[in-house]
Amino acid sequence: MSVFLAWSPELDRADRNGPWHEIWEVSSSVWFIDSDDTLSAVYHQLKWSFPETPSPPAIMVAPVAGIPKLRGLPAGTSTWLRERGRATSAPSA
């Protein structure tokens, strides 16, 4: 299972059906996506999920390798990421 970070200024218009188990909506333009599929499959399904327009929206999808430092995000975001096994051991500072 992998977690991906997706960004697009128009994610709120995207169809939520795709090769993923769950989407955690951080904002109208940022999602965490839980999927067993590849980065390419997630990216392309997201790209195809937007309504066809003459000027397609910008899209970015990247794998999440660990739990990022978070502040000001919706309640439960860190828990959602930890539950998906994305926690990594970091050296103590």
C-alpha positions as CSV (number, residue, x, y, z in Angstrom):
1,M,0.0,0.0,0.0
2,S,1.3,3.5,-0.9
3,V,0.3,7.0,0.0
4,F,0.5,9.7,-2.6
5,L,0.2,13.5,-2.3
6,A,-1.9,15.0,-5.0
7,W,-2.3,18.7,-5.8
8,S,-4.3,20.5,-8.4
9,P,-6.1,23.9,-8.2
10,E,-9.2,22.1,-9.4
11,L,-9.3,18.8,-7.4
12,D,-12.7,19.8,-6.1
13,R,-13.9,19.1,-9.7
14,A,-12.2,15.7,-10.1
15,D,-14.2,12.4,-10.1
16,R,-13.2,10.5,-6.9
17,N,-13.4,7.1,-8.5
18,G,-10.0,5.6,-9.2
19,P,-7.4,2.9,-8.3
20,W,-7.3,3.9,-4.7
21,H,-8.8,2.7,-1.4
22,E,-9.4,6.1,0.1
23,I,-8.8,9.8,-0.3
24,W,-8.0,12.1,2.6
25,E,-9.0,15.7,1.6
26,V,-6.6,18.2,3.1
27,S,-8.1,21.1,1.2
28,S,-10.0,21.7,-2.1
29,S,-6.6,21.5,-3.9
30,V,-4.6,18.9,-1.9
31,W,-5.4,15.2,-1.3
32,F,-3.6,12.3,0.3
33,I,-4.4,9.1,-1.7
34,D,-4.1,5.6,-0.4
35,S,-3.6,3.1,-3.2
36,D,-2.0,-0.2,-4.1
37,D,-1.4,1.0,-7.6
38,T,1.7,2.7,-9.1
39,L,2.4,6.4,-9.2
40,S,1.8,6.4,-12.9
41,A,-1.6,4.7,-12.6
42,V,-2.7,7.1,-9.8
43,Y,-1.5,10.1,-11.8
44,H,-3.2,9.1,-15.0
45,Q,-6.5,8.2,-13.4
46,L,-6.5,11.6,-11.6
47,K,-5.7,13.3,-14.9
48,W,-8.5,11.5,-16.7
49,S,-11.0,12.3,-13.9
50,F,-11.3,16.0,-14.7
51,P,-14.0,17.1,-17.1
52,E,-12.6,17.8,-20.6
53,T,-11.7,21.4,-21.1
54,P,-9.6,23.3,-23.7
55,S,-7.1,24.0,-20.9
56,P,-6.5,21.0,-18.6
57,P,-5.7,21.9,-15.0
58,A,-2.3,21.6,-13.5
59,I,-1.7,18.3,-11.6
60,M,1.1,17.1,-9.3
61,V,1.2,13.6,-7.7
62,A,4.1,12.4,-5.6
63,P,4.7,9.4,-3.3
64,V,4.8,10.1,0.4
65,A,7.8,8.3,1.9
66,G,7.1,9.0,5.6
67,I,5.0,11.1,7.9
68,P,5.6,14.7,7.1
69,K,5.6,17.4,9.8
70,L,2.1,18.8,9.8
71,R,0.5,21.9,11.3
72,G,-2.8,23.5,10.6
73,L,-4.2,20.6,8.5
74,P,-7.6,19.0,9.2
75,A,-7.9,17.1,12.5
76,G,-6.9,13.4,12.0
77,T,-4.5,13.9,9.1
78,S,-1.4,12.6,11.1
79,T,-3.5,9.6,12.4
80,W,-4.7,8.8,8.9
81,L,-1.1,8.7,7.6
82,R,0.2,6.7,10.5
83,E,-2.6,4.1,10.1
84,R,-1.4,3.5,6.6
85,G,2.1,2.5,7.8
86,R,3.9,5.6,6.5
87,A,5.7,6.3,9.8
88,T,9.5,6.1,9.5
89,S,12.0,6.2,12.2
90,A,13.7,9.6,12.4
91,P,16.8,10.3,14.5
92,S,15.9,12.3,17.6
93,A,17.1,15.9,17.6
